[in-house]
Amino acid sequence: VLGEIVEIVEFGAFIRLGPIDGLVHVSQVMNDFVGYDKKKGVLYGKESKRSLKEGDKVRARIVTVSLKRGTKAGKIGLTMRQPGLGKIEWIEEARKEAKA
């Protein structure tokens, strides 16, 4: 799914998927140790130096759906730790490297 990051928190990133938001837990953001910079509102890879912030466009895969009864929406769990997933710029970089 394609989405936009709407909030960064210590435990992950919330991604807008149309009318609802999904959560990518920090362990599912990238294949790197992920740190959180509260002042900048950024999740970053300690080795790769890649970062995620509000407004970034990302591609993720839905891994869990928990439906709730009543007026509350359920929860959607996402991952970005597979080839072809992650921040759109990361995907484009990987494609260019693969062609080289």
Rosetta constraint file for C-alpha pairs under 8 A:
AtomPair CA 1 CA 17 HARMONIC 7.58 0.50
AtomPair CA 1 CA 59 HARMONIC 5.60 0.50
AtomPair CA 1 CA 60 HARMONIC 5.38 0.50
AtomPair CA 1 CA 61 HARMONIC 5.98 0.50
AtomPair CA 1 CA 62 HARMONIC 7.45 0.50
AtomPair CA 2 CA 17 HARMONIC 7.11 0.50
AtomPair CA 2 CA 57 HARMONIC 7.29 0.50
AtomPair CA 2 CA 58 HARMONIC 5.84 0.50
AtomPair CA 2 CA 59 HARMONIC 4.58 0.50
AtomPair CA 2 CA 60 HARMONIC 6.50 0.50
AtomPair CA 3 CA 15 HARMONIC 5.82 0.50
AtomPair CA 3 CA 16 HARMONIC 5.39 0.50
AtomPair CA 3 CA 17 HARMONIC 5.24 0.50
AtomPair CA 3 CA 18 HARMONIC 7.74 0.50
AtomPair CA 3 CA 57 HARMONIC 5.83 0.50
AtomPair CA 3 CA 58 HARMONIC 5.50 0.50
AtomPair CA 3 CA 59 HARMONIC 6.40 0.50
AtomPair CA 3 CA 60 HARMONIC 7.75 0.50
AtomPair CA 4 CA 15 HARMONIC 5.33 0.50
AtomPair CA 4 CA 16 HARMONIC 5.31 0.50
AtomPair CA 4 CA 17 HARMONIC 7.39 0.50
AtomPair CA 4 CA 54 HARMONIC 7.67 0.50
AtomPair CA 4 CA 55 HARMONIC 5.79 0.50
AtomPair CA 4 CA 56 HARMONIC 5.66 0.50
AtomPair CA 4 CA 57 HARMONIC 4.56 0.50
AtomPair CA 4 CA 58 HARMONIC 6.05 0.50
AtomPair CA 5 CA 13 HARMONIC 6.63 0.50
AtomPair CA 5 CA 14 HARMONIC 5.81 0.50
AtomPair CA 5 CA 15 HARMONIC 4.38 0.50
AtomPair CA 5 CA 16 HARMONIC 6.26 0.50
AtomPair CA 5 CA 53 HARMONIC 6.89 0.50
AtomPair CA 5 CA 54 HARMONIC 4.96 0.50
AtomPair CA 5 CA 55 HARMONIC 5.22 0.50
AtomPair CA 5 CA 56 HARMONIC 5.49 0.50
AtomPair CA 5 CA 57 HARMONIC 6.54 0.50
AtomPair CA 5 CA 58 HARMONIC 7.35 0.50
AtomPair CA 6 CA 13 HARMONIC 7.69 0.50
AtomPair CA 6 CA 14 HARMONIC 5.78 0.50
AtomPair CA 6 CA 15 HARMONIC 5.67 0.50
AtomPair CA 6 CA 16 HARMONIC 6.23 0.50
AtomPair CA 6 CA 54 HARMONIC 5.22 0.50
AtomPair CA 6 CA 55 HARMONIC 6.21 0.50
AtomPair CA 7 CA 13 HARMONIC 5.85 0.50
AtomPair CA 7 CA 14 HARMONIC 5.18 0.50
AtomPair CA 7 CA 15 HARMONIC 7.29 0.50
AtomPair CA 7 CA 53 HARMONIC 7.77 0.50
AtomPair CA 7 CA 54 HARMONIC 5.68 0.50
AtomPair CA 8 CA 12 HARMONIC 6.19 0.50
AtomPair CA 8 CA 13 HARMONIC 4.57 0.50
AtomPair CA 8 CA 14 HARMONIC 6.43 0.50
AtomPair CA 8 CA 41 HARMONIC 5.93 0.50
AtomPair CA 8 CA 42 HARMONIC 6.47 0.50
AtomPair CA 8 CA 43 HARMONIC 7.15 0.50
AtomPair CA 8 CA 53 HARMONIC 6.60 0.50
AtomPair CA 8 CA 54 HARMONIC 6.56 0.50
AtomPair CA 9 CA 13 HARMONIC 6.07 0.50
AtomPair CA 9 CA 36 HARMONIC 7.74 0.50
AtomPair CA 9 CA 38 HARMONIC 7.84 0.50
AtomPair CA 9 CA 41 HARMONIC 7.32 0.50
AtomPair CA 10 CA 26 HARMONIC 7.90 0.50
AtomPair CA 10 CA 36 HARMONIC 5.82 0.50
AtomPair CA 10 CA 38 HARMONIC 7.54 0.50
AtomPair CA 11 CA 25 HARMONIC 5.89 0.50
AtomPair CA 11 CA 26 HARMONIC 5.55 0.50
AtomPair CA 12 CA 23 HARMONIC 6.76 0.50
AtomPair CA 12 CA 24 HARMONIC 5.51 0.50
AtomPair CA 12 CA 25 HARMONIC 4.31 0.50
AtomPair CA 12 CA 26 HARMONIC 4.49 0.50
AtomPair CA 12 CA 29 HARMONIC 7.63 0.50
AtomPair CA 12 CA 43 HARMONIC 7.73 0.50
AtomPair CA 13 CA 23 HARMONIC 5.74 0.50
AtomPair CA 13 CA 24 HARMONIC 5.27 0.50
AtomPair CA 13 CA 25 HARMONIC 6.63 0.50
AtomPair CA 13 CA 26 HARMONIC 7.42 0.50
AtomPair CA 14 CA 21 HARMONIC 6.13 0.50
AtomPair CA 14 CA 22 HARMONIC 5.58 0.50
AtomPair CA 14 CA 23 HARMONIC 4.61 0.50
AtomPair CA 14 CA 24 HARMONIC 6.43 0.50
AtomPair CA 15 CA 21 HARMONIC 5.25 0.50
AtomPair CA 15 CA 22 HARMONIC 5.18 0.50
AtomPair CA 15 CA 23 HARMONIC 6.20 0.50
AtomPair CA 15 CA 24 HARMONIC 7.52 0.50
AtomPair CA 16 CA 20 HARMONIC 6.02 0.50
AtomPair CA 16 CA 21 HARMONIC 4.39 0.50
AtomPair CA 16 CA 22 HARMONIC 6.53 0.50
AtomPair CA 17 CA 21 HARMONIC 5.47 0.50
AtomPair CA 17 CA 22 HARMONIC 6.83 0.50
AtomPair CA 20 CA 73 HARMONIC 7.70 0.50
AtomPair CA 21 CA 75 HARMONIC 8.00 0.50
AtomPair CA 21 CA 76 HARMONIC 7.27 0.50
AtomPair CA 22 CA 75 HARMONIC 6.64 0.50
AtomPair CA 22 CA 76 HARMONIC 4.63 0.50
AtomPair CA 22 CA 77 HARMONIC 5.78 0.50
AtomPair CA 22 CA 78 HARMONIC 6.45 0.50
AtomPair CA 23 CA 75 HARMONIC 7.90 0.50
AtomPair CA 23 CA 76 HARMONIC 6.29 0.50
AtomPair CA 23 CA 77 HARMONIC 5.19 0.50
AtomPair CA 23 CA 78 HARMONIC 5.78 0.50
AtomPair CA 24 CA 28 HARMONIC 6.01 0.50
AtomPair CA 24 CA 29 HARMONIC 6.26 0.50
AtomPair CA 24 CA 77 HARMONIC 6.18 0.50
AtomPair CA 24 CA 78 HARMONIC 4.81 0.50
AtomPair CA 24 CA 79 HARMONIC 5.70 0.50
AtomPair CA 24 CA 80 HARMONIC 7.46 0.50
AtomPair CA 25 CA 29 HARMONIC 6.57 0.50
AtomPair CA 25 CA 77 HARMONIC 7.82 0.50
AtomPair CA 25 CA 78 HARMONIC 7.54 0.50
AtomPair CA 25 CA 79 HARMONIC 7.61 0.50
AtomPair CA 26 CA 30 HARMONIC 7.97 0.50
AtomPair CA 26 CA 34 HARMONIC 6.45 0.50
AtomPair CA 27 CA 34 HARMONIC 7.48 0.50
AtomPair CA 28 CA 78 HARMONIC 7.52 0.50
AtomPair CA 28 CA 79 HARMONIC 4.94 0.50
AtomPair CA 28 CA 80 HARMONIC 5.81 0.50
AtomPair CA 28 CA 81 HARMONIC 5.63 0.50
AtomPair CA 29 CA 34 HARMONIC 7.70 0.50
AtomPair CA 29 CA 79 HARMONIC 6.47 0.50
AtomPair CA 29 CA 80 HARMONIC 5.24 0.50
AtomPair CA 29 CA 81 HARMONIC 6.05 0.50
AtomPair CA 29 CA 86 HARMONIC 7.30 0.50
AtomPair CA 30 CA 34 HARMONIC 7.55 0.50
AtomPair CA 30 CA 45 HARMONIC 7.45 0.50
AtomPair CA 30 CA 80 HARMONIC 6.23 0.50
AtomPair CA 30 CA 81 HARMONIC 5.00 0.50
AtomPair CA 30 CA 86 HARMONIC 7.34 0.50
AtomPair CA 31 CA 81 HARMONIC 6.06 0.50
AtomPair CA 32 CA 45 HARMONIC 5.52 0.50
AtomPair CA 32 CA 46 HARMONIC 6.78 0.50
AtomPair CA 32 CA 47 HARMONIC 6.59 0.50
AtomPair CA 32 CA 48 HARMONIC 6.98 0.50
AtomPair CA 33 CA 45 HARMONIC 5.72 0.50
AtomPair CA 33 CA 46 HARMONIC 5.70 0.50
AtomPair CA 33 CA 47 HARMONIC 7.28 0.50
AtomPair CA 34 CA 43 HARMONIC 6.47 0.50
AtomPair CA 34 CA 44 HARMONIC 5.47 0.50
AtomPair CA 34 CA 45 HARMONIC 4.71 0.50
AtomPair CA 34 CA 46 HARMONIC 6.10 0.50
AtomPair CA 35 CA 43 HARMONIC 5.67 0.50
AtomPair CA 35 CA 44 HARMONIC 5.30 0.50
AtomPair CA 35 CA 45 HARMONIC 6.36 0.50
AtomPair CA 35 CA 46 HARMONIC 6.57 0.50
AtomPair CA 36 CA 41 HARMONIC 7.39 0.50
AtomPair CA 36 CA 42 HARMONIC 5.88 0.50
AtomPair CA 36 CA 43 HARMONIC 4.65 0.50
AtomPair CA 36 CA 44 HARMONIC 6.43 0.50
AtomPair CA 37 CA 41 HARMONIC 5.66 0.50
AtomPair CA 37 CA 42 HARMONIC 5.22 0.50
AtomPair CA 37 CA 43 HARMONIC 6.40 0.50
AtomPair CA 37 CA 44 HARMONIC 7.79 0.50
AtomPair CA 38 CA 42 HARMONIC 6.83 0.50
AtomPair CA 41 CA 53 HARMONIC 6.44 0.50
AtomPair CA 41 CA 54 HARMONIC 7.70 0.50
AtomPair CA 42 CA 51 HARMONIC 6.47 0.50
AtomPair CA 42 CA 52 HARMONIC 5.62 0.50
AtomPair CA 42 CA 53 HARMONIC 4.96 0.50
AtomPair CA 42 CA 54 HARMONIC 7.89 0.50
AtomPair CA 43 CA 51 HARMONIC 5.54 0.50
AtomPair CA 43 CA 52 HARMONIC 5.24 0.50
AtomPair CA 43 CA 53 HARMONIC 6.81 0.50
AtomPair CA 44 CA 49 HARMONIC 6.18 0.50
AtomPair CA 44 CA 50 HARMONIC 5.52 0.50
AtomPair CA 44 CA 51 HARMONIC 4.13 0.50
AtomPair CA 44 CA 52 HARMONIC 6.38 0.50
AtomPair CA 45 CA 49 HARMONIC 4.94 0.50
AtomPair CA 45 CA 50 HARMONIC 5.22 0.50
AtomPair CA 45 CA 51 HARMONIC 6.36 0.50
AtomPair CA 46 CA 50 HARMONIC 7.98 0.50
AtomPair CA 52 CA 56 HARMONIC 6.64 0.50
AtomPair CA 52 CA 87 HARMONIC 7.48 0.50
AtomPair CA 56 CA 87 HARMONIC 6.92 0.50
AtomPair CA 57 CA 87 HARMONIC 6.01 0.50
AtomPair CA 57 CA 88 HARMONIC 6.01 0.50
AtomPair CA 58 CA 85 HARMONIC 7.40 0.50
AtomPair CA 58 CA 86 HARMONIC 5.34 0.50
AtomPair CA 58 CA 87 HARMONIC 4.23 0.50
AtomPair CA 58 CA 88 HARMONIC 5.31 0.50
AtomPair CA 59 CA 80 HARMONIC 7.04 0.50
AtomPair CA 59 CA 84 HARMONIC 7.66 0.50
AtomPair CA 59 CA 85 HARMONIC 5.02 0.50
AtomPair CA 59 CA 86 HARMONIC 5.21 0.50
AtomPair CA 59 CA 87 HARMONIC 6.35 0.50
AtomPair CA 59 CA 88 HARMONIC 6.66 0.50
AtomPair CA 60 CA 78 HARMONIC 6.13 0.50
AtomPair CA 60 CA 79 HARMONIC 5.61 0.50
AtomPair CA 60 CA 80 HARMONIC 4.94 0.50
AtomPair CA 60 CA 85 HARMONIC 5.40 0.50
AtomPair CA 60 CA 86 HARMONIC 6.22 0.50
AtomPair CA 61 CA 78 HARMONIC 5.48 0.50
AtomPair CA 61 CA 79 HARMONIC 5.40 0.50
AtomPair CA 61 CA 80 HARMONIC 6.57 0.50
AtomPair CA 61 CA 85 HARMONIC 7.45 0.50
AtomPair CA 62 CA 76 HARMONIC 6.93 0.50
AtomPair CA 62 CA 77 HARMONIC 5.99 0.50
AtomPair CA 62 CA 78 HARMONIC 4.59 0.50
AtomPair CA 62 CA 79 HARMONIC 6.63 0.50
AtomPair CA 63 CA 76 HARMONIC 7.67 0.50
AtomPair CA 63 CA 77 HARMONIC 5.57 0.50
AtomPair CA 63 CA 78 HARMONIC 5.39 0.50
AtomPair CA 63 CA 79 HARMONIC 6.68 0.50
AtomPair CA 64 CA 75 HARMONIC 7.89 0.50
AtomPair CA 64 CA 76 HARMONIC 5.70 0.50
AtomPair CA 64 CA 77 HARMONIC 4.78 0.50
AtomPair CA 64 CA 78 HARMONIC 7.01 0.50
AtomPair CA 65 CA 74 HARMONIC 7.07 0.50
AtomPair CA 65 CA 75 HARMONIC 5.79 0.50
AtomPair CA 65 CA 76 HARMONIC 4.68 0.50
AtomPair CA 65 CA 77 HARMONIC 6.38 0.50
AtomPair CA 66 CA 74 HARMONIC 5.19 0.50
AtomPair CA 66 CA 75 HARMONIC 5.02 0.50
AtomPair CA 66 CA 76 HARMONIC 6.48 0.50
AtomPair CA 67 CA 73 HARMONIC 6.88 0.50
AtomPair CA 67 CA 74 HARMONIC 4.18 0.50
AtomPair CA 67 CA 75 HARMONIC 6.59 0.50
AtomPair CA 68 CA 72 HARMONIC 6.30 0.50
AtomPair CA 68 CA 73 HARMONIC 6.01 0.50
AtomPair CA 68 CA 74 HARMONIC 4.85 0.50
AtomPair CA 69 CA 73 HARMONIC 7.93 0.50
AtomPair CA 80 CA 85 HARMONIC 4.95 0.50
AtomPair CA 80 CA 86 HARMONIC 4.85 0.50
AtomPair CA 81 CA 85 HARMONIC 6.58 0.50
AtomPair CA 81 CA 86 HARMONIC 7.12 0.50
AtomPair CA 82 CA 86 HARMONIC 7.97 0.50
AtomPair CA 83 CA 91 HARMONIC 7.94 0.50
AtomPair CA 84 CA 91 HARMONIC 5.75 0.50
AtomPair CA 85 CA 91 HARMONIC 6.60 0.50
AtomPair CA 86 CA 90 HARMONIC 6.45 0.50
AtomPair CA 86 CA 91 HARMONIC 6.59 0.50
AtomPair CA 87 CA 91 HARMONIC 6.57 0.50
AtomPair CA 88 CA 92 HARMONIC 6.35 0.50
AtomPair CA 89 CA 93 HARMONIC 6.20 0.50
AtomPair CA 90 CA 94 HARMONIC 6.22 0.50
AtomPair CA 91 CA 95 HARMONIC 6.31 0.50
AtomPair CA 92 CA 96 HARMONIC 6.31 0.50
AtomPair CA 93 CA 97 HARMONIC 6.22 0.50
AtomPair CA 94 CA 98 HARMONIC 6.12 0.50
AtomPair CA 95 CA 99 HARMONIC 6.35 0.50
AtomPair CA 96 CA 100 HARMONIC 6.37 0.50
